[in-house]
Amino acid sequence: MIIKILLTLLFLAVMVGVGIYSRKQAGTVEGFVLGGRAVGPWLTAFAFGTSYFSAVVFVGYAGQFGWKYGMSASWIGIGNAVIGSLLAWILLGRRTKLMTQHIESRTMPDFFGTRYGSEWLRVVASIIVFVFLIPYTAGVYKGISTLFEMGFGIPYEYCVVSMAFLTALYVILGGYKATAMNDFVQGIIMLFGIVVVIASVLSSQGGLSAAVEKMASLPSDNAPEVNGGFASLFGPDPWNLLGVVVLTSLGTWGLPQMVGKFYSITDERAIHRGTVISTIFAFVVAGGCYFLGGFGRLFGTPPTLPNGRLDFDSIVPSMLITLPDVVIALVVLLVLSASMSTLASLVLTSSSTMTLDLIYRDKKSAPGEVAEGSIDDMVSEKIERRKVVVMRVLIVFFIVISLMIALNPPTFIAQLMGISWGALAGAFLAPFMLGLYWKGVTRASVWACFIWGVGLTVVNMLIGNPINPINCGAIAMLGGFVVVPLVSLLTPALPRQQVNKIFECYDKNE
C-alpha cells in the first residue's frame, strides 16, 4: 500500500507541476487552446494516443469485448492502430493543419461555421460537442474509479471526485501545453505498464501457450457443445466484432478532441514523424489492452448486476487483483495516466468550444472567407483574458455535470462511449473529412448529416436501443458518407469563389 500511495502521489505531483510550469503559455486563447500551434511531433503523437485510449478502453472495452469475442478482440486494437491512428494521420493530418490555420479555425464547430459559411452550423455543432462529450467523460470516470477502488480500497465516489479535481487543476493552470506535456509522461507509463501487465497476467496462467490452450477448451455461449471459438481467428461473432472495430477506429476521425491535435502541430515534417510515433503507440497500447481482455474468461464469471446482466466492467479488475502489489500499483498508474489525459482533452475541448463558438463568436470578414487579420488582432487584450477565464470556469462546469452522471452511471462504460462516439462522429465525420478534400460539399448536406448522426443515436436510445449502441454508432458514421454526397448533389453549391479561396491553402503548400 505504501508503494502504491507513494507512486501515485509522485505521479500527481508531476501532473500539477507541469500545469504550474505551463501557466505562462496559457494566458491567451491561442496558447490555452492550441499551445500556440507550435507543439512538436512527439508531444502531439502522444497527446493523440493518450486521448484515444483511456480507462474506457482498458477497463470497459477490453473487459466486455474480450469476454464476448475472446482472443479475436485483438482485431479491435489492430484496427485502432491502422485505421484510427495511421490512416487518420495520413488522410487528415496535413489537410487539417493547413486548412484550419488558413481559415483561422480553433475548434471543430468553428471549422464548420467558416468552411460552410454558416454561423448556425457553428452554434449547433458546439451544442452537439458539449452534450455528447458528457457521457464519454462519465464513462472515463467510471472506468478509472472502478480500478482505483480495487487497488486502494477507496470508495468509488471519493475516487471519482478526486480524479475530477486533479484533472481540472492542471488543465485550468496550463491549458493545452500542460495537457500535451503531461500526455507524454502518461504515454510513457502506459507503454511500459501494458507490457508488464500482460506478462504478469499470462504468467499467472502458466504462460502464453497454456493460456491459449485454456481459451480453446472453453465452450461457446450460443453453442455449448462447440469448443475453440474464443481462441479462433475471428471469434464466435465476427459481424458484431466488425461493428466494434468500425466504431472505435473510424470514430477518431470525427471526434473534436482527436482532430484538434492536428490543429496545434508545428509543421508538415512534424506530421510525418507524428504518424509513425502515434501508430506504434496505438499498436502497443490498444493491441495490448484488447489482447489482455481476451483472456478474461480464464479468471471466472463476473458478478451479476441487479438487472441480471453480467458486470462487464469488473472483468479486468478481477484479472488484476491477484497480481503482486507492485504490479497493481503500476496498473493503477497506467489507467490513471490513460484516463487523466483523456479527461483533460475532453474538458478542454468542451470548454473551448462553448466559449469560442457560443459565448464569444469571432466574426470573419464574410461567410466562408478568410479574415484579413488574425482573430486575436481584432479583440482587445482584456477580452482575450476574459475568454480564457470563461474557458476555465466552463471546465469546472463540464466536470461537475460529468461527475453527476459518473456517480449514477446509467449503463456500461462501453455503451456510454458508443452513445457519445456514435452521435459525434456520426454527425461530424463525413462533412469534416469530405470538406477537406471535396469542394462540392454543400451547407444543406452538413445539416443533413448532423440530423442523421444525432437523430439516429438519440432515437435508438429513446426506444430502448433495439440496435446495440456500438453497432448504431458504426452505422451512423458510415451512413454519413452516403448522406453528405447524396444531399450535396441535390442542393445548391456554395459560391465557387469563396470555396476556392479556402482551398488556396493546399495550392500554396504543394
BELQUI-V999642 format. One record per backbone hydrogen bond with DSSP energy under -0.5 kcal/mol. CO is the residue of the C=O (numbers start at 0). NH is the residue of the N-H. If there is no record, write none. Layout:
co->CO nh->NH
co->CO nh->NH
This chain:
co->0 nh->4
co->1 nh->5
co->2 nh->6
co->3 nh->7
co->4 nh->8
co->5 nh->9
co->6 nh->10
co->7 nh->11
co->8 nh->12
co->9 nh->13
co->10 nh->14
co->11 nh->15
co->12 nh->16
co->13 nh->17
co->14 nh->18
co->15 nh->19
co->16 nh->20
co->17 nh->21
co->18 nh->22
co->19 nh->22
co->21 nh->24
co->22 nh->25
co->23 nh->26
co->27 nh->31
co->28 nh->32
co->29 nh->33
co->29 nh->35
co->30 nh->34
co->30 nh->176
co->31 nh->175
co->33 nh->36
co->34 nh->37
co->38 nh->265
co->39 nh->43
co->40 nh->44
co->41 nh->45
co->42 nh->46
co->43 nh->47
co->44 nh->48
co->45 nh->49
co->46 nh->50
co->47 nh->51
co->48 nh->52
co->51 nh->53
co->53 nh->56
co->53 nh->57
co->54 nh->58
co->54 nh->59
co->55 nh->60
co->56 nh->61
co->58 nh->62
co->59 nh->63
co->60 nh->64
co->60 nh->65
co->61 nh->65
co->62 nh->66
co->63 nh->67
co->64 nh->68
co->65 nh->69
co->68 nh->71
co->69 nh->72
co->70 nh->73
co->71 nh->74
co->72 nh->75
co->72 nh->76
co->73 nh->77
co->74 nh->78
co->75 nh->79
co->76 nh->80
co->77 nh->81
co->78 nh->82
co->78 nh->83
co->79 nh->84
co->80 nh->85
co->81 nh->86
co->82 nh->87
co->84 nh->88
co->85 nh->89
co->86 nh->90
co->87 nh->91
co->87 nh->92
co->88 nh->92
co->88 nh->93
co->91 nh->95
co->92 nh->96
co->93 nh->97
co->94 nh->98
co->95 nh->99
co->96 nh->100
co->97 nh->101
co->98 nh->102
co->99 nh->104
co->100 nh->103
co->106 nh->110
co->107 nh->111
co->108 nh->112
co->109 nh->113
co->110 nh->114
co->111 nh->115
co->112 nh->117
co->113 nh->116
co->117 nh->121
co->118 nh->122
co->119 nh->123
co->120 nh->124
co->121 nh->125
co->122 nh->126
co->123 nh->127
co->124 nh->128
co->125 nh->129
co->126 nh->130
co->127 nh->131
co->128 nh->132
co->129 nh->133
co->130 nh->133
co->130 nh->134
co->131 nh->135
co->132 nh->136
co->133 nh->137
co->134 nh->138
co->135 nh->139
co->136 nh->140
co->137 nh->141
co->138 nh->142
co->139 nh->143
co->140 nh->144
co->141 nh->145
co->142 nh->146
co->143 nh->147
co->144 nh->148
co->145 nh->149
co->146 nh->150
co->147 nh->151
co->147 nh->153
co->148 nh->152
co->154 nh->157
co->154 nh->158
co->155 nh->159
co->156 nh->160
co->157 nh->161
co->158 nh->162
co->159 nh->163
co->160 nh->164
co->161 nh->165
co->162 nh->166
co->163 nh->167
co->164 nh->168
co->165 nh->169
co->166 nh->170
co->167 nh->171
co->168 nh->172
co->169 nh->173
co->170 nh->174
co->173 nh->176
co->173 nh->177
co->174 nh->178
co->175 nh->179
co->176 nh->180
co->177 nh->181
co->178 nh->182
co->179 nh->183
co->180 nh->184
co->181 nh->185
co->182 nh->186
co->183 nh->187
co->184 nh->188
co->185 nh->189
co->186 nh->190
co->187 nh->191
co->188 nh->192
co->189 nh->193
co->190 nh->194
co->191 nh->195
co->192 nh->196
co->193 nh->197
co->194 nh->198
co->195 nh->199
co->196 nh->200
co->197 nh->201
co->198 nh->202
co->199 nh->203
co->200 nh->204
co->201 nh->204
co->201 nh->206
co->202 nh->205
co->206 nh->210
co->207 nh->211
co->208 nh->212
co->209 nh->213
co->210 nh->214
co->211 nh->215
co->212 nh->216
co->214 nh->217
co->217 nh->227
co->222 nh->219
co->222 nh->225
co->224 nh->226
co->225 nh->219
co->227 nh->230
co->228 nh->231
co->229 nh->70
co->236 nh->240
co->237 nh->241
co->238 nh->242
co->239 nh->243
co->240 nh->244
co->241 nh->245
co->242 nh->246
co->243 nh->247
co->244 nh->248
co->245 nh->249
co->245 nh->250
co->246 nh->250
co->248 nh->251
co->249 nh->252
co->250 nh->253
co->251 nh->254
co->253 nh->255
co->254 nh->257
co->254 nh->258
co->255 nh->259
co->257 nh->260
co->258 nh->261
co->258 nh->262
co->259 nh->262
co->259 nh->263
co->260 nh->264
co->263 nh->38
co->266 nh->270
co->267 nh->271
co->268 nh->272
co->269 nh->273
co->270 nh->274
co->271 nh->275
co->272 nh->276
co->273 nh->277
co->274 nh->278
co->275 nh->279
co->276 nh->280
co->277 nh->281
co->278 nh->282
co->279 nh->283
co->280 nh->284
co->281 nh->285
co->281 nh->286
co->283 nh->287
co->284 nh->288
co->285 nh->289
co->286 nh->290
co->287 nh->291
co->288 nh->292
co->289 nh->293
co->291 nh->294
co->292 nh->295
co->294 nh->297
co->295 nh->298
co->296 nh->299
co->302 nh->310
co->304 nh->307
co->308 nh->304
co->309 nh->311
co->310 nh->313
co->311 nh->314
co->313 nh->317
co->314 nh->318
co->315 nh->319
co->316 nh->320
co->319 nh->322
co->323 nh->327
co->324 nh->328
co->325 nh->329
co->326 nh->330
co->327 nh->331
co->328 nh->332
co->329 nh->333
co->330 nh->334
co->331 nh->335
co->332 nh->336
co->333 nh->337
co->334 nh->338
co->335 nh->339
co->336 nh->340
co->337 nh->341
co->338 nh->342
co->339 nh->343
co->340 nh->344
co->341 nh->345
co->342 nh->346
co->343 nh->347
co->344 nh->348
co->345 nh->349
co->346 nh->350
co->347 nh->351
co->348 nh->352
co->349 nh->353
co->350 nh->354
co->351 nh->355
co->352 nh->356
co->353 nh->357
co->353 nh->358
co->354 nh->359
co->355 nh->361
co->358 nh->360
co->359 nh->361
co->365 nh->368
co->373 nh->376
co->373 nh->377
co->374 nh->377
co->375 nh->378
co->379 nh->383
co->380 nh->384
co->381 nh->385
co->382 nh->386
co->383 nh->387
co->384 nh->388
co->385 nh->389
co->386 nh->390
co->387 nh->391
co->388 nh->392
co->389 nh->393
co->390 nh->394
co->391 nh->395
co->392 nh->396
co->393 nh->397
co->394 nh->398
co->395 nh->399
co->396 nh->400
co->397 nh->401
co->398 nh->402
co->399 nh->403
co->400 nh->404
co->401 nh->405
co->402 nh->406
co->403 nh->407
co->404 nh->407
co->405 nh->408
co->411 nh->415
co->412 nh->416
co->413 nh->417
co->414 nh->418
co->415 nh->419
co->416 nh->420
co->417 nh->421
co->418 nh->422
co->419 nh->423
co->420 nh->424
co->420 nh->425
co->421 nh->425
co->422 nh->426
co->423 nh->427
co->424 nh->428
co->427 nh->431
co->428 nh->432
co->429 nh->433
co->430 nh->434
co->431 nh->435
co->432 nh->435
co->432 nh->436
co->433 nh->436
co->433 nh->437
co->436 nh->438
co->437 nh->440
co->441 nh->445
co->442 nh->446
co->443 nh->447
co->444 nh->448
co->445 nh->449
co->446 nh->450
co->447 nh->451
co->448 nh->452
co->449 nh->453
co->450 nh->454
co->451 nh->455
co->452 nh->456
co->453 nh->457
co->454 nh->458
co->455 nh->459
co->456 nh->460
co->457 nh->461
co->458 nh->462
co->459 nh->464
co->460 nh->463
co->465 nh->467
co->467 nh->471
co->468 nh->472
co->469 nh->473
co->470 nh->474
co->471 nh->475
co->472 nh->476
co->473 nh->477
co->474 nh->478
co->475 nh->479
co->476 nh->479
co->476 nh->480
co->477 nh->480
co->478 nh->481
co->478 nh->482
co->479 nh->483
co->481 nh->485
co->482 nh->486
co->483 nh->487
co->484 nh->488
co->485 nh->489
co->486 nh->489
co->486 nh->490
co->494 nh->498
co->495 nh->499
co->496 nh->500
co->497 nh->501
co->498 nh->502
co->499 nh->503
co->500 nh->503
co->501 nh->504
co->502 nh->505
co->502 nh->506
co->503 nh->507
co->504 nh->508
co->505 nh->508
co->506 nh->509
